Structure formats: C-alpha cells, structure tokens
C-alpha cells in the first residue's frame, strides 16, 4: 500500500532536502506495507535517516541565519521523540498501523509544505550551495 506518491513537483529546490524527502517517502511507504517485525527494522532505518537529514537541515539553517531555526529545530526534536515512542510501542507488539498509514505521511507532507518549503526558499535566497 503506497501512502505517499513522491514526485519532482514536491521538491523544495535544495538537493539534499529533495533527495532525503524522496527516501523518507519510500521508507514511510515500506513501513505502511510491512508487518511486525519487518516494520521495526524499517522504522529504525527511518529514525536514523531523520537524524541525519535534520542535522543537515539545521547546519544549513545555522549557516544561512534562518530566522525561524528554533521553531524548525524544535519540530525536529518533537518528531524524533514521537518516533521513539512509536518504536517502543512497536517493540511491545503494537503494530501502530494508523500511525504509518495516516499520521506519519500527513506529518511529512505538512512539514514539507510549511517549514521545509520556507527554509529552502530562505536558504536559496541567502545563496546556500550544498557542499
């Protein structure tokens, strides 16, 4: 079951962000399709992917002097904590189906459409060039 259809029209214009979002969408689709225990493995990979992605975004925000870095960084911390809670529930045997088929895909799209879009636009206007 594909819960997210990622396409180039969803790109925000910063290469690493666009690449990472595509990977995240594929991982969310994999988690929506998987059952326990396979879902656990993909969730662990997704959490690792998010940590690296968020660190790159936060470095970009720092470098460009992004005006809403605290807010955006706080959302990253919130979602990592949420993912930790979901992981614990999965480890306890609760499949969390609705989280992977509805809540998490919705969060990614809202986050992309708001915080990530504004961050990417600001970074581009500030002349950010990915290394």
C-alpha angles and dihedrals in degrees: 000000000000109000095174128043106198119198139163091265088071093058116118095206101253108107101219092045092051093047092047093048091053090051091047092052091051091049092049090051090050091051092048089054099041128086127208128316094022090052089062093058094049092046091054089051090047092051090050090048091050093050091054094042093048091049091053092048092048091050089052091048091050093048093050097040092241108202096220100042094126093054094045093045089049090056090052090052091047095052093046089053090048091050089051090054092048090049091053090050091050091049088053090055101260105133094207091209096167092052092058098038099042120002101047097043090048091049093052092051094046091047091048093047095049121019099021094044093051092043092051093047091050093047092050092049088050089055097252113178118187112234 
